[in-house]
Each structure stands twice: as structure tokens, then as C-alpha cells.
Amino acid sequence: MSSFSHARVFQNVIEMVVDSTDALDDVMGPLLFSYGSRHAHFPSSSGFKPDYWDLFAAAMTDYARHSWRTRDKKTIEAWRLTVGFIISKMKEGFYFECKKMEKESAQHH
């Protein structure tokens, strides 16, 4: 998937999270978990590393803090929490899938 495609998916995810604030865990949790689990299947040659999620979250929060017209701390904190929720659910899915794949691999050897 290209960087542009990843950006578009992330944009859509943010919109869905904002639209689902009343039931984030119920509505978005499973979807984000699924997105994260897909990353476990990326070949190592793709260049993906799980550490990138934390860097991405920090970059998104830093961008908001320095680029948005608002300097309202509550708005920036809400953004940080939103990005943190997205990343944490994706990481849960990723690590769950990695453990599942390790178990399956060990059973076949």
C-alpha cells in the first residue's frame, strides 16, 4: 500500500472515530484491532516496524500542537487522546496476530 493510500485510510479512520465518539470501543475498537492485525502480515521487506506507530502518534500530536490555529489545550489533548486510542487498538491487534502466528509456526515445526 502506498503512503498516499495509508494517509487516506488514516483520514477515514479519524473521521469514523470522530463520528463514533459515543461508542468508541464497541464500534471502532474491533475495526482498529483488525487493521492492526493486518500489519503483522506485512513482509519485513515492506519496511514496516511497530515502533513507527508511536512515532506517528507523536508526530500527529506535534503537528496539531504547532500547526492548528487553535492553541486550546483541551482541543490538543482531545486530539492526542484520539490518536492514542487509534494507535493503541492497532497495536493490540498487531501483537495479538504476531503471537497467533508464532504459535501456529511453532505447531508446524
Residue frames as qw, qx, qy, qz and C-alpha x, y, z in Angstrom:
[[0.000, 0.891, 0.455, 0.000, 0.00, 0.00, 0.00],
 [0.414, 0.512, -0.027, 0.752, 1.39, 3.40, -0.93],
 [0.223, -0.165, -0.441, 0.854, 1.97, 6.23, 1.54],
 [0.310, -0.094, -0.181, -0.929, -0.91, 8.10, -0.06],
 [0.628, -0.277, -0.640, -0.345, -3.22, 5.11, 0.45],
 [0.496, -0.266, -0.659, 0.499, -2.15, 4.80, 4.08],
 [0.019, -0.060, -0.202, 0.977, -2.82, 8.50, 4.59],
 [0.475, -0.181, -0.390, -0.768, -6.28, 8.16, 3.05],
 [0.635, -0.309, -0.708, -0.007, -7.11, 5.15, 5.26],
 [0.361, -0.218, -0.533, 0.734, -5.93, 7.03, 8.35],
 [0.186, -0.060, -0.043, -0.980, -8.01, 10.05, 7.37],
 [0.602, -0.261, -0.542, -0.525, -11.07, 7.82, 7.03],
 [0.581, -0.267, -0.698, 0.323, -10.34, 6.17, 10.38],
 [0.136, -0.094, -0.353, 0.921, -10.14, 9.55, 12.10],
 [0.403, -0.141, -0.242, -0.871, -13.47, 10.57, 10.59],
 [0.671, -0.276, -0.650, -0.224, -15.06, 7.30, 11.76],
 [0.457, -0.199, -0.625, 0.601, -13.63, 7.73, 15.26],
 [0.074, 0.007, 0.157, -0.985, -14.97, 11.29, 15.50],
 [0.556, -0.160, -0.388, -0.717, -18.38, 10.09, 14.28],
 [0.761, -0.235, -0.600, -0.076, -18.37, 7.23, 16.82],
 [0.100, 0.448, -0.555, 0.694, -17.28, 9.01, 19.98],
 [0.678, -0.345, 0.175, -0.625, -20.33, 7.72, 21.87],
 [0.959, -0.120, 0.229, -0.120, -19.29, 4.08, 21.41],
 [0.227, 0.768, -0.585, -0.129, -15.61, 4.06, 20.51],
 [0.301, -0.344, 0.887, -0.062, -14.70, 0.68, 21.99],
 [0.657, 0.288, 0.653, -0.242, -17.81, -1.04, 20.66],
 [0.634, 0.740, 0.131, -0.181, -17.77, 0.45, 17.18],
 [0.396, 0.831, -0.390, 0.015, -14.18, 1.31, 16.37],
 [0.507, -0.578, 0.636, -0.065, -12.23, -0.99, 18.70],
 [0.825, 0.089, 0.554, 0.067, -12.76, -4.16, 16.64],
 [0.635, 0.763, 0.076, 0.097, -12.11, -2.37, 13.34],
 [0.042, 0.886, -0.449, 0.110, -8.85, -0.83, 14.57],
 [0.674, -0.373, 0.638, -0.027, -7.80, -4.16, 16.09],
 [0.833, 0.384, 0.391, 0.083, -8.37, -5.74, 12.66],
 [0.420, 0.885, -0.165, 0.115, -6.38, -3.03, 10.89],
 [0.274, -0.763, 0.580, -0.088, -3.53, -3.59, 13.32],
 [0.804, -0.128, 0.580, 0.006, -3.59, -7.36, 12.88],
 [0.760, 0.638, 0.109, 0.061, -3.15, -6.92, 9.13],
 [0.126, 0.894, -0.421, 0.081, 0.18, -5.22, 9.75],
 [0.652, -0.442, 0.616, -0.009, 1.53, -8.44, 11.28],
 [0.832, 0.295, 0.453, 0.126, 1.36, -9.98, 7.81],
 [0.348, 0.910, -0.211, -0.085, 3.46, -7.29, 6.14],
 [0.899, 0.157, -0.143, 0.383, 6.73, -8.80, 4.92],
 [0.546, -0.632, -0.007, 0.550, 9.81, -7.47, 6.66],
 [0.455, 0.123, 0.390, 0.791, 10.91, -6.13, 3.28],
 [0.024, 0.821, 0.475, 0.314, 7.99, -3.66, 3.40],
 [0.273, 0.396, -0.262, 0.837, 9.97, -1.60, 5.89],
 [0.538, -0.650, -0.170, -0.510, 7.17, -1.55, 8.47],
 [0.388, 0.076, -0.729, 0.559, 8.25, -1.56, 12.11],
 [0.377, -0.684, -0.624, -0.012, 5.83, -1.47, 15.06],
 [0.391, -0.418, -0.225, 0.789, 7.84, 1.38, 16.60],
 [0.101, 0.238, 0.383, 0.887, 6.54, 3.58, 13.80],
 [0.287, -0.693, -0.615, -0.243, 3.11, 3.75, 15.45],
 [0.457, -0.694, -0.293, 0.474, 4.44, 5.60, 18.48],
 [0.328, -0.191, 0.240, 0.893, 6.47, 7.90, 16.24],
 [0.028, -0.442, -0.608, -0.659, 3.40, 8.52, 14.08],
 [0.357, -0.762, -0.538, 0.033, 1.24, 9.32, 17.12],
 [0.438, -0.565, -0.088, 0.694, 3.87, 11.74, 18.42],
 [0.230, 0.026, 0.421, 0.877, 4.18, 13.38, 15.00],
 [0.134, -0.603, -0.638, -0.459, 0.41, 13.77, 14.65],
 [0.411, -0.779, -0.397, 0.258, 0.15, 15.34, 18.10],
 [0.421, -0.401, 0.114, 0.806, 3.13, 17.60, 17.45],
 [0.143, 0.304, 0.550, 0.765, 1.65, 18.65, 14.11],
 [0.238, -0.759, -0.566, -0.216, -1.62, 19.59, 15.78],
 [0.480, -0.685, -0.232, 0.497, 0.14, 21.49, 18.54],
 [0.342, -0.404, 0.236, 0.815, 2.21, 23.57, 16.12],
 [0.113, 0.122, 0.632, 0.757, 0.04, 23.84, 13.01],
 [0.091, -0.680, -0.715, -0.135, -3.55, 24.29, 14.09],
 [0.001, 0.625, 0.052, 0.779, -4.88, 27.77, 14.56],
 [0.661, -0.679, -0.129, -0.293, -6.18, 26.85, 17.98],
 [0.277, 0.444, -0.694, 0.495, -3.88, 26.82, 20.95],
 [0.712, -0.411, 0.111, -0.559, -6.64, 25.48, 23.17],
 [0.080, -0.415, 0.889, -0.178, -5.08, 22.84, 25.40],
 [0.661, 0.114, 0.616, -0.414, -8.34, 20.87, 25.63],
 [0.756, 0.569, -0.085, -0.311, -8.55, 20.57, 21.85],
 [0.344, 0.616, -0.708, 0.027, -4.94, 19.42, 21.57],
 [0.322, -0.253, 0.846, -0.341, -5.45, 16.95, 24.43],
 [0.779, 0.292, 0.363, -0.419, -8.60, 15.57, 22.76],
 [0.664, 0.626, -0.368, -0.179, -6.60, 15.08, 19.57],
 [0.071, 0.525, -0.828, 0.184, -3.78, 13.36, 21.47],
 [0.546, -0.049, 0.730, -0.409, -6.28, 11.02, 23.14],
 [0.797, 0.461, 0.084, -0.380, -7.97, 10.27, 19.81],
 [0.535, 0.618, -0.575, -0.038, -4.70, 9.40, 18.10],
 [0.157, -0.411, 0.837, -0.325, -3.62, 7.43, 21.17],
 [0.739, 0.109, 0.502, -0.435, -6.83, 5.38, 21.10],
 [0.781, 0.547, -0.175, -0.243, -6.40, 4.58, 17.42],
 [0.357, 0.607, -0.699, 0.121, -2.77, 3.56, 17.79],
 [0.360, -0.320, 0.783, -0.393, -3.32, 1.51, 20.96],
 [0.828, 0.210, 0.361, -0.374, -6.10, -0.56, 19.35],
 [0.721, 0.603, -0.324, -0.104, -4.00, -1.13, 16.24],
 [0.098, 0.572, -0.777, 0.243, -1.03, -2.20, 18.36],
 [0.638, -0.132, 0.633, -0.417, -3.25, -4.62, 20.30],
 [0.874, 0.399, 0.108, -0.257, -4.33, -6.23, 17.04],
 [0.493, 0.692, -0.525, 0.041, -0.80, -6.34, 15.69],
 [0.092, -0.484, 0.813, -0.311, 0.73, -8.02, 18.75],
 [0.763, 0.031, 0.497, -0.412, -2.20, -10.41, 19.10],
 [0.842, 0.506, -0.079, -0.168, -1.73, -11.52, 15.49],
 [0.292, 0.671, -0.666, 0.146, 2.05, -11.81, 15.92],
 [0.405, -0.318, 0.778, -0.360, 1.59, -14.14, 18.90],
 [0.843, 0.259, 0.315, -0.351, -1.00, -16.15, 16.99],
 [0.697, 0.632, -0.331, -0.070, 1.37, -16.53, 14.04],
 [0.019, 0.589, -0.771, 0.242, 4.22, -17.58, 16.37],
 [0.646, -0.108, 0.655, -0.377, 2.03, -20.28, 17.94],
 [0.855, 0.442, 0.108, -0.248, 0.96, -21.56, 14.53],
 [0.477, 0.699, -0.531, 0.043, 4.55, -21.59, 13.32],
 [0.220, -0.470, 0.798, -0.306, 5.71, -23.48, 16.42],
 [0.780, 0.074, 0.501, -0.369, 2.97, -26.08, 15.96],
 [0.815, 0.556, -0.080, -0.143, 4.09, -26.77, 12.40],
 [0.362, 0.673, -0.620, 0.176, 7.72, -27.41, 13.40]]
